[in-house]
Amino acid sequence: MSRTLKIALIQLAVGAKKAVNLARAHGKVMDAARAGASLVVLPECFNSPYGTQFFKEYSEVIDSANPGESMKALSNMAKEANVFLVGGSIPEKVSDADKLYNTCTVWNQNGEMIAKHRKVHLFDIDIPGKIRFQESEVLSPGNELTQFETPWGKIGVGICYDIRFPEMASIAAQSGCKAMIYPGAFNMTTGPLHWELLARARAVDNQMFVAACSPARDMSASYHAWGHSSVVDPFARVIAKADYGVIEDVRSSIPISSQRRSDLYTSASLINKSN
Ligand SMILES: NC(=O)CCC(=O)C(=O)O
């Protein structure tokens, strides 16, 4: 079994156009592979904006014999990039049962689907004045725990809210998983409070790696993702974190963009007239 693994979490910008989301994901998976990643992770709801009003419209049947747009795209990405791919999640449609699920598919380097996880714990919360979200208004919960084999050992998968339920990760650890991977999309209320805490808790409880991959934050969208995609090691140390908040912090603390003297930056202005 290989002892080292380079993993890439793609904090993808997700918008209203499915084809654009798929094309952007493809480009980023290829970039990750070129940078040496062998396992690549996309975020929850990577093909669709995150919101109960969007799930039906963006949903697809997951059927290897008759793959939809997102399934074809994921299979191609994994094969072309020659990586294992945890394909975030998409709204899955099961037409004969008239049901929708929030579903993660996992692909090997040959572009074959090797696992499928339907979100088990639906995100139903109501924090007065802050956030109300009820996935169960439109989604059904999955009923299975999911693990897959890789050359780096067995890995467990959960989706976002699943991370709050320690039993899932501990069952994965007890059955030999070396890591849990959670495509997720926490929000601006619970994200700062719990995202890192939960990832580190699952890591320390189970002495395993935990990777949590979020979409990029888009303040013009109806749901504001927390971001901060992170990898935590079995000592519960955060070993990698995408913290784009630092850009806003540094730009407001050291506001060089508003202090720029564009009036001087031409070759004519370089001449000091007093000399
Ligand atoms: N997409 C989700 O399941 C969000 C979970 C979340 O934000 C939480 O606080 O839990």
The ligand as an ORCA input file, in Angstrom:
! r2SCAN-3c Opt
* xyz 0 1
  N     -24.969     21.429      3.216
  C     -25.011     21.108      4.494
  O     -25.285     19.995      4.874
  C     -24.686     22.222      5.421
  C     -24.367     21.756      6.826
  C     -24.123     22.884      7.743
  O     -23.955     24.026      7.359
  C     -24.085     22.572      9.174
  O     -24.020     23.518      9.966
  O     -24.111     21.400      9.540
*
